[in-house]
Amino acid sequence: MTEAAFESMVIQYEKLVYSVCRQLVRDAYTAEDLVQETFLAAWTHRDSCPAEAPRAWLCRIAVNKAKDHLKCAHTRRSSAADDETLAAFADSAPSVEERVEARCAAQDTARAVRALPRTYRETGTLYFLAGYSASEIARATNRLPRTVQTQVYRARGILKKQLCAAV
């Protein structure tokens, strides 16, 4: 096969080979690398290309390159780690709307906590806004844990009524 004939074959089947690789590896950049490897292998073995079926021959090379790539233990490990990282990021990254809603809800909650009766305001601020547990608040304020738990319970009831009425 001449260089010009091979170049013509590359132009004609480049998208097909990319599609085959992309379907198997599910990653655009890896598929592009595999296309290059496919055509490099095809160039190296161009004399064994059957004249009647160059398309099938190229597809078989592409499939084998993709399978070899998927078999590689390093690829499986790094791809699994990348998938886990991306999934964790996708799960943890809220949308703009969700961030705005959360910010508005936090502002409404802070306003409502500051509006609590004086008896529950300190406990409510420490629990709902600062994130301390009831036992930590009890230690910090020298109150009985059960007293703090009761104050948190009552403050939660007041907040629930205020915030639900606002909606």
N, C-alpha and C positions, 0 to 999 in steps of 0.2 A: 504494500500500500504506500502510495507516495505521500509526501508531506502535505501537499495541496488537498488530496483526497481525505486525509485524516482531519485536516482543518475544517473541511466542509462537513465531515461527519460530526465533529465537535459542535459546530454551529447548529447543525440540524437537530442533534439529540441532547444538547446541554440542558434544556428545560425538563425534558423527560427524566434524565438521570437525576437532576436535582429533586424532582417530585418523588422519585423512587426512594432516594436517600432521606428526604424530609419525612416521608410517611413512616419510615422505619425508626429513625432516631428521634423524631419529634422536637428537633432543635434546629433552627435556621442556620446558625453559624457552624454547627457540626456538619450539617448537610452540605454546606458550601465546601468545607474541608474535604468531605468524602467525595464530592464531585471532582475535585482536583485529583485526589488519589485514584479515583476511577479512571480518569482520562490519562493519568500518568501510567497506570498499569496497562491501559489499552494501547498506549503508544509503545510501551516496552514489548508488548506481545501482539503488535499490529499484524504480524504475518500470520497469526492463527485466526484472524477475524474471518468468519465465513462470509463470502461475498453476497450470498443470498439472504443472510439474516444478521446484519450488523446491529440492528436495534435490539434484538433478543440477547445478543452477545454482550452489548454494553450494559443492558439491564441486569444480566446475570453477574457481571463484574461489580456493578453498583450494589446489588443485594449482598454479595459476598463481603464487600468492603464494610457495609453497614453492619452485617452480622458479626464480623470480626471486631468492629468497634464496640458493639454491644456486649460481646463476650469478655472483653478486657475487664479484669477485676478492678483496676484503677478507675476506669470509667464508671463502673457500677457504683463504686464507693463515692466518688466525687459527685456523680449525678444524683445519687440518693441524698447526699448532704446538701447539695444545691436545692433539690426539691423541698427538703425539710425546711431549709432556711427561707426559701421563697414562700412556702406555705405559712410558716410562722409570721413572716413579714406581712403577708397578705391578710392573715387573720388579725394581726395586731395593728395594722395601719387603717385607722378609721377614715372615712371619706370626709370631705370638707363639710358637707351638711351635718354629718354626725358630730364633727368637732364643734361646729357652731351651736348645735342643739345641746351638746354636753356643756359647753361654756355658759349658755343661757340658763340651763337647768342649775348649774353650780351657782350662778349669781342669784337666782331665785331662792335657792336653798340657803345661801349665806344670808340674804336679806331676812328670810323667815326665821332663821336661827337667832339673828340679832334682835328680832322682834319678840322672842319668847319671853314669858314672864321671868322676872329676876331669879326666881328659885331654880329655873331650869336652864337659864342662859349660859352660865359657865360650863355646866356639864354638857349641854348641847353643843357649845362651841368646841370643846375639847373632843367630844365623841364624833360629831358629824363633820366638822370642818378640819380639825387637826388630825383625826384618824386614830386617836388613842383608844385603847380598849377600856372597858369598864373597870377592870382591876387596876390598870395603870392610873386611871383618873382617881380611883379610891386611894391609892398610895400617895399620889401627888397632892390631893386635897385633904388628906387625913380624915376621910369618911369611911364608913362601913361599905364594903363592896355591894351589899344588898341595897343600901340606900342609893348608891350610884346607879345600879341596875334599874331601880324603880324610877329614878329621875329620867334616865334614858328612855324607858318605856313610855312614860307620860309625855316627854318632849316629842317623841316620835309620833304619838297620837295627835298632839297639837299641830305638828308640822304637816302631817298627812292631811288633816282637815284644811289647813291654810293653803297648801299647795294644790290639793284637789279642787278646792273652791276657786282657785285662780285659773284653772284650766277650763 
